[in-house]
Amino acid sequence: MRLSPICPRWLYVSVLLVSLINISVLVSSRATFQFSKAWPLGVLIVLLFAVYLQRPKSTELPHWKVVVFRLCEGLLFLQLAWLNIRTFNHLSMMMPVPLTDDLLLKWDQMLGLDWLAYFEFVHAHPSIIKLYDASYESLSLLSLCALIVLCFFRDPRRVRYFVEVFFTTAMFCAVVGAFFPAKAAVFTLIPDLAAYPNFAATPPGIYHLVYLDTLRDATKAVALDPNSMPGLVTFPSFHTAAGIILILAFWRTWLFVPVLLYSVVMIASTPVFGGHYFIDLVAGTAVALAIGHYFASRPLYSGLFTSKNPNLVPSDVEPG
């Protein structure tokens, strides 16, 4: 079979633009990037790029070789994209934008949902705490596994769809989130976590505060560690959006049911372990569905999600 690219040129151009924005902010601000801690990632990127450069062009290849080159391309792009998106996310939080917790809480109340009652329900069930914690923490790993699995499909459009929607959604959430900085629901609504002893081993929704406080304090120097840049977006919830993307990417495949079950549990964990307001989940879902629908409606993906066999490429569609 022929090797078709899964990362179109516009994705690389977009990452380059984000990288240039990051560099300009680093040069002109109190933030620095700890390049000395990025060498393992740099070595991985170089190795992936070196392997991908060996790809043949316009040649029929056995399926296993196609999978190898797809994996190298997909992993190479996601490493570059994720590093730049996370860096952008942290640098953008230095903007002097007022915290929006009061606004987000007000929107939550308009939905008629009781966040504190949900938090206390989860606290009362230790088995749910363990399940939620495991699902929330495993998103990055399982997203990587999703990419790997999708690379094995004979139709390259499905993994390309996943990469395009994932990058676009992550970037959209990072940009919007920069204008809605928040300490999030756990900090706002739980004055004393010690009153909830079942969370002692797995503190919920506060892991980001030390990073956010440092970035928002204009008197403090910021040293970005590429190995420790947790997501700081509250609204919209990217964890929620990522769960929706996984569901969309595996629609009408044999893995759809387990992916759906995981995503539902993971999204349910975000108010607690992500510290999100319910409105964050609503917004994250809306963003992912809108972007997912936009890409799915493009001619390139015609028939991809209606075909009974997701491994077949329609003869009238150019997958590259």
N, C-alpha and C positions, 0 to 999 in steps of 0.2 A: 504494500500500500504506500501511497505517497505521504510525505511529511508536510503537513500544512501548519503555518504559524498559529499559535494560540494567543499571542499577545500582539495586537496590531500596533502600528507605529504611533498612533495617537496616545497610547498608554505611556510609551517611553518619553514622548515629548512632554506629557503632563507631569511625569515624575521629575523630568529635568527642570521644568518651570517651578515646581514645588521646592526642589533642591536649591535653585537660585534664590528663591524667596528666603529660605532658611539661612543661606549663606549671608545674604544682605542683612538680615536681622542679627545674626551672630556677630558680624563685623561692627555693627553700629549700636550694640546694646551691651548690657552687663552680663549677658549669657556667653558661656563658652561650651565647646563640645569636647569631650574627653576622647580624642582620637586614639590615645594609647590603649583604651579599653575596647576598641572596635576591631582589633586585629583578627580575632577569630572569625568575625563576620566578614571581614575583608578577604581573608584566605578562602572562605567558602564561596564568596561571590566570584573570585578569580577562578577557582576550580570549576564552578558551574559554567562560567563563560568560556573557559578553555575547552570544556567538553562540547558545549553547544556549537562552538566554532567549527567543530569537526563534522557537522551535519552535512550530508550530501544534498545536492539540489537536483530537482527533476529526476529523481531516481526511485524506482520501486524498492521498498525496504520490507523486511519481515516485521511483523507487528511489534515484537519485543524491542527492536531498535527504535521504532517510532515512539514507543512509550518512554524509552530512556531520554530521547531528545526532547520530548514534550515535558518530561519532569524537569530536566535541566532548565528549559526555557521558563516554565512556570515558577519554579523555585527561585530562579535568578531574579525574575521580575518582582515576585512578592517580597523577597528580601530587600530589594532596593526601595520598593514602594512603601513597605511597612516602616522601614527606618525613617524615611522622609516624612511620612504622615505622622508618626509619633513625635518626631522632632518639631514639626509644624504645630502639632497639638500643644506641646509644652510651651513653645515660644509664643504662641498666640495668647496663652493665658497670662502673659505679662501685660497685656493691654489694660489700661485703667477703666475697665467696664465694671459697673456696680454689680454686686452679687444679685442673683435673681431668684433666690430661694423663696422669698415671699410671693413672688409672682407665680412660680411653679406650684407652690402649695395652694395658692388661690385657684389655679386651674384644676388641681386635683379635687378640691372641694366642689368645684362646679360639676365635675364628673360624678359626684356623689359617692366616691369610693373612700373607704376608711383605711388609710395606710397603717395606722397604729394597730388597729384590730388585726390586720393581716400579719404584721410583725409579731404580735403576741401569739397568734395562732401557730406560726412557725416555731417560735420559741418553745411552745408547749409540746412540740413533737420532735424529739432529738433525732429520730430516724429521718425526718424530712430535712433537718438541718444538714445532716451528713450528705444526703442526696443532692440537696441544693448546692452545697459548697463544692462537691465534686463536679457537678455539671457546670457551674459558673467558672471554675478554675480550668476546666478542660477545653474551653472554647478554642483557644489558639491551636492547641494540639490537634483537635478534631477538624478544625478548618484546614490544617495542613494535610491531614489524612484524607479529607474530602478532595482536595486538589489531586493527591496521588491516585485515588480511586478513579476520579474522572479522567485522568490521563490514560487509563486502560481502555476506555470506551473507544470503539472504532470511529465514532463520529466525533471529530475534534471540536465541533461547535459547542458541545455541552461544557467542556472545561473552559473554552474561550468565554462563554457566557458567564460562567462563575467568576472568572478573573475580572472581566469588564464590570460586572455589577458590584462585585466586592470592592474593587478600587474606587469606583464612582461613589458608592454609598459611604465608604469610610471617609473619603475626602469631603463629601457634602456634610456629613455629621461633624467633622472637625471644624469646618468653616462656620457652620451655624452655631456649633457649641461654643465657639470663641466669643460669641455675643450673648451667651446665656451661662456665664460662669456661675457655679453654685457649689456649696459645700455638701449638698445633697440631703436626702430625707433622714438618714440615720442621725447625722449631726444635728439637724434642725429639730427633730421630733423626739429624740431620745437623749435627755439631759444627762443620764447616768447609765452607761452600759453595764455597770456592775450590778444593776438591779435585774439583769437578765443572765444569770449564771450559766445557762445552757449554751451561751455563745462564748464562754470564756476561752475555749480552745480554738474557736474560729470566729474572731471578731468580724462583724459584718459592716460593710459599706463605709469604712473610714480609712482604708489603706492609702487613699489618694491625698489626704489632707496635708501631710507634711510637704508633699511636692507642690500642691496648689498654694499653700501659705507662703512658701519660699518664692515662688514665681510672682505672686501678687505683692510682695514686700519690696518696694523700690530701693530699700537700703541694703538688700542682701544680694550677694553675687550668686549667679546660677551656673552650676557646672553640670551639664547634661551627660549622664552616663548611658551609653547606648544599650547597656544590659539591664537598665532599671528605669524605664520610662513608661509607667502604667498609664492607661487611658484616663484622661481627665474630663472627658465630655459627659455632662449630665443630660442635657437636652439637645438633640434627641438621643435616646439610648442606642449606642452602636451594638451592644451585646444583643439587644432585641432585634435590631436590623440584621445582624449576622445570622441569627437563628432563622429568620424569614428567608434569607438568601439561601441557606442550606436546604430549606424545604423546597424552594423554587428550583434549585439546581438539580435536585434528585426527583422531581416530579415525573411520574410514569416510568420509574426504574424499580428494580427489585429491592433497592435499599430505601425506598421512600418511607415505608412505615417506621423502621428504626430511627431514621433521621428525623421524622416528624415527632416521634416520642421524645427523643433527646432534646430537640429544639423547644418543645412545649415546656419540659421541665426546666431547661436552662433559662428560658424567658421568665418563667415563674419565679426563678431565683433572683432575678435582677433587682426587684425592690429591696430585698434584704441584703444580699452580698454585693450588689452594685450600689446600694444606697439610693436607688432611683425613686423618683416620684412616679405615680402611675401615668401621668401625662407624658413622661419621657418614653414609656413603653408604647403609648399610642402614637407618638410622633415617630419613633423608630420604626414601627410597623408600617406607617403610612409612607415614610421615605423609601423603605426597601421595596414595598409593593409598587410604588410609582416608578422607581428606577428600574426595577425588574420588568415591569410591564413595558416600559419604553424600549428596552433592549430586545425583549421577546417579540415585539411587534415589528422589528426591523426585518427586511426581506431575507437577510442572511440566515435568520433563525426560523424561517418558515417551515412548519411541519415538525420542528424539533420536539415540541411538547405535546403533540397530538399523535405522533407515530407510536404504534404499539411496540415497535422494536427500537429502543433508543440507540442501538449500536449501528444502525444503518444510515448512511448518508444519502439523501435524495439525489438522484442523478442530475437534477436541474439546479442544484445549489452548489456554488463554489465555496468550500469550507474555509479557504484561506482568507 
